[in-house]
């Protein structure tokens, strides 16, 4: 079972781009970013892809990224982490019953992976989902993550419409919970507010403890 390959170069465009990023920013991680958190978690959070100056720099999902500000604050608020901030891979952050991954493990140019790149990386997500314990909850941050989870589970995309706070029972027993992505754009435009995000985590917490 291969949940992650730190040396993956299966997507030529992404591999070449990361090579250049490493030249431009020698201190950056600039490689595929591994999932982070509890290996036996009942909550798996799926984002889109590493951010240039966030996970791509630190090597840990949502760490050092604006999108991580609301995410890690909310995780701490609901007991899924030991601290409300994530600034570096060695900052002592721990996740409890929670793991974070991305639909695409490598930084894409303009933060926009192609459909082919999403599909190629989907094999890793498939393995991650198959390793989840019974009655696990998958929280998809955004439409691409939502569709990637469905594809990894062998579900028809047309059967499960993405909507904020929507909950879908999948045929493999997983619960798929949707949220708008906690990106800078969504939080600053108030498309996603802290209250809306907290609502999603209250739902996830209730499903896990049921």
C-alpha positions in Angstrom: 0.0 0.0 0.0 1.5 3.3 -1.1 0.0 6.3 0.7 2.7 8.7 -0.4 5.9 8.8 -2.5 8.3 11.6 -1.5 10.3 11.1 -4.8 7.2 11.0 -7.1 7.9 12.7 -10.5 5.0 11.1 -12.4 3.6 14.5 -13.5 6.3 16.1 -15.8 5.0 19.6 -15.6 4.8 19.6 -11.8 8.2 17.9 -11.4 9.9 20.5 -13.7 8.1 23.3 -11.9 9.3 22.1 -8.5 12.9 21.8 -9.8 12.8 25.5 -10.7 11.1 26.5 -7.4 13.9 24.7 -5.5 16.5 26.8 -7.5 14.6 30.0 -6.8 14.0 29.1 -3.1 16.7 26.8 -1.9 15.4 26.6 1.6 11.9 25.5 0.5 10.7 21.9 0.7 9.8 22.0 -3.0 8.9 18.3 -3.2 5.7 16.3 -2.8 4.1 17.1 0.6 3.3 14.1 2.8 0.0 13.7 4.6 0.2 14.8 8.3 -1.5 13.7 11.5 -2.8 10.7 13.3 -2.3 7.5 11.1 -5.4 6.0 12.7 -7.6 9.2 12.4 -11.3 9.1 12.0 -11.3 12.5 10.3 -9.4 12.9 7.1 -9.2 16.5 5.7 -8.6 16.8 2.0 -7.3 20.0 0.6 -6.4 21.0 -3.0 -2.6 21.2 -3.3 0.4 22.7 -1.4 0.6 26.5 -1.5 3.8 28.1 -2.9 4.9 29.8 0.4 3.0 27.5 2.7 3.1 23.7 2.5 5.5 23.8 -0.4 7.9 25.8 1.7 7.4 24.0 5.1 6.7 20.5 3.9 3.6 20.1 5.9 0.0 20.6 4.7 -1.5 24.1 5.3 1.5 25.1 7.5 2.8 28.6 7.0 -0.1 29.2 4.5 -2.9 31.8 4.9 -5.4 29.0 4.5 -4.0 27.3 7.5 -4.8 30.2 9.8 -8.5 29.4 10.0 -8.0 25.6 9.6 -5.6 25.1 12.5 -7.4 27.6 14.8 -10.7 25.6 14.2 -9.0 22.2 14.7 -7.7 23.4 18.0 -11.1 24.8 19.0 -12.7 21.4 18.5 -10.0 19.3 20.1 -8.3 17.9 17.0 -4.9 19.6 17.7 -2.7 20.7 20.6 -2.2 24.3 19.4 -4.1 26.8 17.3 -1.2 27.8 14.9 1.0 26.0 12.4 4.1 27.9 11.4 6.8 25.3 10.7 7.2 21.6 10.4 9.1 21.5 13.7 6.7 23.8 15.7 5.5 20.9 18.0 2.0 20.7 16.4 0.1 17.4 16.9 -3.2 16.3 15.5 -5.6 14.1 17.5 -7.9 11.7 15.6 -7.3 13.8 12.5 -5.1 13.7 9.4 -4.6 16.3 6.6 -3.8 15.5 3.0 -4.2 17.1 -0.4 -5.8 15.9 -3.6 -2.6 16.8 -5.4 0.6 16.4 -3.4 2.8 18.8 -5.4 2.6 22.5 -5.9 1.1 23.3 -9.3 1.8 26.5 -11.2 -0.7 29.3 -10.3 -2.1 26.7 -7.8 -4.1 25.1 -10.7 -3.4 21.5 -11.3 -4.6 20.0 -14.6 -7.2 17.3 -14.8 -4.6 14.8 -15.8 -2.4 15.7 -12.8 -5.4 15.4 -10.4 -6.2 12.0 -11.9 -2.6 10.7 -11.6 -2.3 11.8 -8.0 -5.7 10.2 -7.2 -4.1 6.8 -6.7 -2.4 8.0 -3.5 -5.7 9.4 -2.2 -7.4 6.1 -3.0 -4.9 4.3 -0.8 -5.4 6.8 2.0 -9.2 6.4 1.9 -9.0 2.6 1.9 -6.8 2.8 5.0 -9.3 4.8 7.0 -11.1 3.1 9.9 -14.8 2.1 9.8 -17.2 5.1 10.0 -14.5 7.6 9.2 -15.4 11.1 8.0 -13.7 12.8 5.0 -13.9 16.6 5.0 -13.4 17.9 1.5 -12.2 21.5 1.3 -13.5 22.8 -2.1 -15.0 21.2 -5.2 -11.7 19.7 -6.5 -11.1 17.8 -3.3 -14.8 16.7 -3.3 -14.6 15.3 -6.8 -11.2 13.7 -6.0 -12.6 11.9 -3.1 -15.6 10.6 -5.1 -13.2 9.5 -7.9 -11.0 7.7 -5.4 -14.0 5.9 -4.0 -15.3 4.9 -7.4 -18.4 7.0 -7.1 -20.2 8.8 -9.9 -19.5 12.5 -9.7 -23.1 13.3 -10.7 -24.5 11.5 -7.8 -23.1 13.8 -5.1 -23.3 17.6 -5.6 -20.8 19.8 -3.8 -22.2 22.3 -1.4 -21.0 23.9 1.8 -21.9 21.8 4.8 -23.4 19.1 2.6 -23.1 15.5 3.9 -22.9 12.5 1.7 -23.0 8.8 2.7 -20.8 6.9 0.3 -21.2 3.3 -0.7 -18.0 2.2 1.0 -19.3 3.4 4.3 -17.4 6.7 4.5 -19.1 10.0 5.2 -18.1 12.8 2.9 -18.6 16.2 4.4 -18.1 19.3 2.2 -16.8 22.8 3.0 -15.7 25.8 1.0 -12.0 25.9 1.0 -10.4 28.1 3.8 -8.4 30.1 1.2 -7.5 33.7 1.5 -10.0 34.6 -1.1 -12.9 32.8 0.5 -12.2 34.1 4.0 -11.5 37.7 3.0 -14.6 37.9 0.9 -16.7 36.2 3.7 -17.8 33.4 1.4 -16.5 31.3 4.2 -16.8 32.7 7.7 -15.5 31.3 11.0 -19.0 30.4 12.0 -19.6 28.5 8.8 -16.4 26.6 9.2 -17.2 25.8 12.8 -20.6 24.4 11.8 -18.8 21.9 9.6 -16.5 20.8 12.4 -19.4 20.5 14.8 -21.0 18.1 12.2 -17.7 16.2 11.8 -17.3 15.9 15.6 -20.9 14.6 16.0 -20.4 12.0 13.3 -17.2 10.7 14.8 -18.5 10.5 18.3 -21.9 8.9 17.3 
